[in-house]
Structure formats: C-alpha cells, structure tokens
Amino acid sequence: MPPKRKARRGLGERLRVAPGSRVNLAKLDPSETFGRSKVGANKELAAGLARLGALQDRLWAQAQHSVLIVLQGMDASGKDGTIRHVMSAFNPQGCTVASFKVPTAEELAHDFLWRVHPHAPAKGEIAVFNRSHYEDVLVVRVHDLVPKAVWERRYDQINAFEEAVVSAGTSVVKFFLHIDRDEQRKRLEARLRDPAKRWKFRAGDLVERKLWDAYVGAYQDALSRCSTEAAPWYVVPANLKWFRNLAVAEIVADVIEDLDPQYPEPTEDLSAIRVE
C-alpha cells in the first residue's frame, strides 16, 4: 500500500480538496498563480519535468508501486495540453494514457466501472485517465441519462473502487482543471480559427457550454464527495496554461517522491563479471 502522503507546504497542499470539505468553485480563482511568475516558467517546468523523469525511472525499475493520474475539467480546460506538456516527461514504456469517451454498447451492458478497471496501472507503471469514471456522475447526471437514485449511489462506489486500487499499491492523484466560462469561450473560438485545431471542435461543444452551471454543480458534488485521504482531488487554476503545467508537474512529482522508489539491487553477484 502506498505510504501516507507527507505534509507539504507547496502547491499540493494549497490546491488539495480537504476530505469532508465543501467545494465552491466560484470562490476559487482560475487565474491564481500563488506568487509564481510566467518569467522563468519554461525553465522551472523543464526542471520539474527532469525531476518527473528521474522519479518515474526509479518507479519503473523498482516495480512495487504505481500511480493513477485522473484529469477532468470542462471542455477546453486543457486535459490534452496537460498530457502533451507534462506527461511527456515519462518514458512511454512505463506510462499509458486512456481516454474515456461515450460508452460503447458493450460497456453499457456492464456496470459503469467495468470499462475503467482494466486501464488501472500495473506495478511500476503510471496511467493517465483523460476523463474517467467520473463521467458517470457528471455527463450522466447533467443529461439525466439515468435516474438520480442510480448516480447518487455512484459516489460511494467510486470511493470504494479507488480505495481498492490504492490498497493494491497505486497512488491515485486527481486533477480538476479549473477554467472560467470566458476562458472557455476564447479557447473554443481559437479552435475555430486555427486549421490545426479545428478538427477538435464539435457543434456539441456549444450545447455542453449552455449547461455550464449544471456542470459546475455536478463537479462541486464530485469534488466534495470523492476527495478522500486515499485519493484526493486537486483543483488546479488552469486559465494560465503555464501555471497549470507547473502545478500538475509539481504535485505528481511530490506524489511519486513520497513513494521513495529506489533502483533494485541486482539479482545475482556481478562483482566478478568483466565486459570484454
């Protein structure tokens, strides 16, 4: 089982949703930087990515613990960008990325967690979920796809699932990328203007945008009810992409560092071996 997280005074402690607390996103500034400056951000991120890469190498070699990173957020909040700019630090041999879109007919024929569990990381691995099992208390709730009595039970089921994953040796770290409605508008407009990004735009994005307040309520409940000691949520201010990347890199590195991964000793005596 992963060791208990150490007390920290960095971004992790500032952004972590305390278990049992009630999240009010309106009171959290999505442009907050906690004194960090864009000046030198590239250099700071480079150092953070180097730290991540070194930690992942030891995690992969030791193969005793694993890490599950969950990314959630409104449309255009930066989930893909976070993967591109932060998870690039990882050796692909030890890192997987799973994106959870509209469930298939086969997935709908099973319980809502059935499609997620196979993507949990093996010992030594890091898995990244681009959207996740939380869609079943978000989209499903907002669009009234199942009765309230069904999705209400899912908060406890999610907590139990994550507790089981943690008990098996996986550290679960969950990020809500927090942007405001005006920033989303700017990013959606940018997608329309840029031929290299236009393929990502869907007319349905505007339908979802009209449901902004409903999604805020759904996210607040998920963050409040599913931030646990075992699997905490972090609300990352994400209006400023450079700060988002710095924050996620720092928190993930702290989580892996708490595992204290070490290179294993050789399984045989190498003292007399000479390479000719």
Protein Blocks (a to p, Z undefined) as FASTA:
>chain_A
ZZdddddfbfmlmmpccehiacdfklpcfkbgghpafehklmmmmmmmmmmmmmmmmmmm
nomaccdddddddehilpmmmmmmmmmmpcfklcccdddddddfklmmpcfklmmmmmpc
cehiacddehifklmmmmmmmnopacfklmmmmmmmmmmmmmmmmmnopacddddddddf
klmmmmmmmmmmmmklmmmpcfklmmmmmmmmmmmmmmmmmmmmmccfklccddddfkbm
mlmmmmmmmmmmmmmmmnopacdddfbdfklpccZZ
